[in-house]
Each structure stands twice: as C-alpha cells, then as structure tokens.
Amino acid sequence: MGTGIMGAATRLAARIFGTKHEKDLKRLRPLVDEINEHTAGLEGLSADDLVGKPRAWQAEFKAIWDDADIEPDDREAAVRERMEEILPEVFAVVKDACRRHVGKSWPVVGIDVRWDMVPFDVQLIGGAVLHEGKIAEMATGEGKTLVALMPLYLNALPGRGCHLVTVNDYLARRDSEWVGAILRFLGLSVGCIQNALSPDQRRVQYNSDVTYGTNNEFGFDYLRDNMAVTI
C-alpha cells in the first residue's frame, strides 16, 4: 500500500513539476539555439577559415598549460572554464564540418562509405549531456557515434588526449576511419588501438589527439604500463 501511494505521488509530482529529463531538455534548449546561431554564421566561411577557429582555441589552451604563473590545479580549472565558454561555437564548428562533408565518400574498413549525417537538435543535446559527464541512453540507429563526436572534439582541443571507448576492435577501427575523417579535417590527429599492435605501435596511437579503442585494450594497457619494471 505504501509503495503504491508513493508511486502515485511521484507520478503526480512529475505531472506538476516535470521529470528530470524534461527539466534537462528545457535547460539545454537555449544552448541548442546558440549552437544553431553560430552554425548559421559559419556557412559562408572558407574551409581554411573554419579550421582556423580550432587552431586558435588550441593555441589558447597551450598558453594556459604553459603559464608558469598559474598553479597546476588552477590551470585545470582555467581550461575547464574556457571549454564551457566555447562549447556552443565548438559544437557549431563540428556541425558545420559535418554539413560540408555530406555527399563525400572515403574508405571505412576497406569499403567506401558516403557521409550523410548532420547533427539534429536532439543529438546536440546528447552531446552536451555527455560533455557534462552524464549518461545519454540512445537506441540503435539514433546516432550515438555522431553524438559523441562533438564532446570528443571539444575535450580533445586542450591537447591532453581524449579516448573513445567502444565494444570491439571492428567498431574502434570503423569509427576512427569514418568519424575520424571529420576530426582530421578540423585539425586533430586520430589513433586507433587494435589487439595485434605492438607496444611501439600503441604508443604512436596513444599520442594522437583522439584515440579509439575498446575497454579491454585500454584497461590492459593501463595495467601493463603500471606493472612494467624498468631495469
């Protein structure tokens, strides 16, 4: 009886005040509008001018990391603050880069694949949610790969490396070649960890701005690195 009453009360409260999901959507709607406004302003830029924007952001982050007058913890905070400030424009740059690639094809796991994706508003919201460190649940075919592209790019700009974890070697390679083309267009290096790679080959991939791989490979590489003994 008590559980039923509490359930009814929860449903009533949700109808009156809205669910957390609805509140998050309402909170992020102005952000989506801002992203789309920035995107509209990018359409007339040349490819070089578009790519010039992330180069300028990378230079800003490097200046923060290299500033000896800022304490290490304060540098982290300054980088995070700057990331939040530029998020709408960064997402817009990625969205516009996707638009510019529509109709183009490139090899993905040995097969030419035609790019036909530009983020919808709901995918922009999903990207913002991921950047906040929250979980965005999406069904198969709803564009998880595209959603992850925007926060992945933003978090790679500070130059400390960013990893995307997927479930198997095939998907890691596929996404590093498919979505990786957009990242490379925007000036980032892209790596991919595969099971058969040697330690030297892995080191090269990890030195990329963005590295794709599986939870197993990332996990065991971490263990191997921390168990290694130098003689």
N, C-alpha and C positions, 0 to 999 in steps of 0.2 A: 504493500500500500504506500509506504513512504517513498519508495523508489518511483512509483507511478506519479505521485504528487510532484516530486522534484523534477521528473521528466517533463511534465506538463508545464511547470513553472519556467523551465529552461526554454521550452518552445515559445511560451508567451513572451518571455523577455526578448527572445530573438526577433519576434514579430514587431515588438515595440521599439527596441533599440538597434536591431540589426545584428547579424552574425559578425564574427571577427573577419571572415572572408569578405563580407560586404563592406566592412569598415576599411579594410586594406585596399580594396578596389577604389573606394571613394577617396582615400588618402593619396593614392598613386595617380589618379586621373589627371590632376594638374601637371604632374611630371610628364605624363604621356603627351599632353598638349604642348608642353615646352619642347619635348624631343621633336615632335612633328613640325613645330615652327622653325626650329633650327634646320631640320631636314629640307624644308621648302627653300631656305636660303642658301643651300649648298648646291642645288641643281645646276646653277649657272657657272660653277667653278670648273676649271680645268682639272684633269687628274692630278697634275703636279701640285696645284694649289690645295686640292683636297688632302693629299698626302703630306703637304707641308704643315697641316694642323697637328697631327700626331707627333711629327718631328719636334715641333715647338714644345709640346707637352713633355716629351721625353727629356728635352733639354732642361725644362723646369725641374723635373724630378731629380735629374742628375745634380743640379745645383743645390737642391735641398740635401741630398745624401752627402755631397762633398763639403758642405758648410761646417767647418770645424768649430764655429761659434755656437752651434746648436747641439745640445746633448743628444745622445743616441735615441733615447726614448721620445724626446721632443721631435726628432726628425721623423720618426714613425708617425707621430700624431699629425705633423705638418703634411706629410704625404697623404695620409688618410683624409685630412680636411680638404686638400686640393682635389683629390679624387671625387669627393662628394660634390664639389663646386662644378667640376667639368663633366659630371656624369651625363647630363642631358645632351650636351654637344658631342660627347664621345659616342653615345648611343646613336645620335643622328648621323655621325660620320660613318659608322658601321652600316646603318640602314641605307645610306646613300651609296656606299660601296656595293652593297648587295644589289641595289637597283641598277647600277652601272654594269653589273655582270650578267643581268638577265639576258638569256639567249646565247650566252657564250658556253663553250664546252671545253673540258680538259680531262686528262686521264685520271681515273679514280680506280685503284686496284685493277689496273690493266684494261679498263673499259672507259671510253669517252662518255662523260655524263654532262648533260645540259643543265645549267643553273637556271632555276625559275623561282627563286624564293626572295621575297622582301618581307621583313617582319611586320605582322599585323599589330594592332594596339595591344591585344591580349598577350602577345609574345614580348612586347616591350615591357609590359607589367611583369611577366615571368622573369625577364632578365633582371629587372630592378629587385625583385624578391630574392633571386639567387645572390645578387651582389650584397644584399643585407645579411647573408649567411643563413637564410631560411630555406625550407624545402618547398619546391614547387612541383606538385604532383600533376603529371600530364599523361594522357593515354597515348598509345602507339599511333603515330601519324600526325600528332598535333604540333610537331616541330621542336622537339627538345634540343636537337642539335643546333638549330638556329637560335633558340632562346639562350643557350649557353654561350653563343658566340660573342654577345655584347658584353656581359660581365667578364668573360675571359679576356677580351681585348683590353677593357678598362684596367683590370688588375695586372695585366702584363706590362702596361705602359711605364710603371715606376722602375722597371729594369731589374727586378729581383727574381724573375722567373715565375711562371704560372703553370700549373698542371691541370689537365682534364682527365678524370678517371672514367673509363668505360669498362665493359664487362668481358671483352675478349680482344685478342690481337687483331682480328679482322676489322672490328669496328674502330679500333685505335688507328690502324693504318688508313682505313677508309676516310675517317673524319679529318685526319691530318693532311690528306691529299685533297679532299672535297672542300670542306670549310677552311682548311689551311690556305687555300688559294686567296681567300678574302683577307686573311691575316697578313699574308705575304704582300699582297697589293698595298696594304696600309702600313708596310714597313717593318713588320715583325718577322723574326725567324721562327720556324716551326720544326719541332723534332717529334720523333715517334719511337717509343720503346717497344721492341719486339723480343719474344722469348729467346731467339737464337743469337742475339747481339753479344759481342764480346765486351769486356769491361771498358776498353778504349772506345769502342763504338757507342756504348751507353753514355760515356762521359760527354761525347760530342752532342748527343741528343739532349742531354740534360742542360747543356749550356745554351740551348735555344731560349728565346723569349717565352714560347709556349711549347709544352711537351705533352703529347698524348700518350696514354698507356693504360694498363689495367691495374686494378687494386693489388693483384698478386705481384706483378712486376715491381710496382712502386714499393710495396711492403717489403719484399725480399731484398730489393736493392738497398733500402734503408737498413735492414738488418745486416746485410753483408758489409756495408760501409762502416757500421758501428762495431762489428766484430772483427774487422780487419786489423791485423797486427803488423806494424812496421818494424823491420829488423835492421 
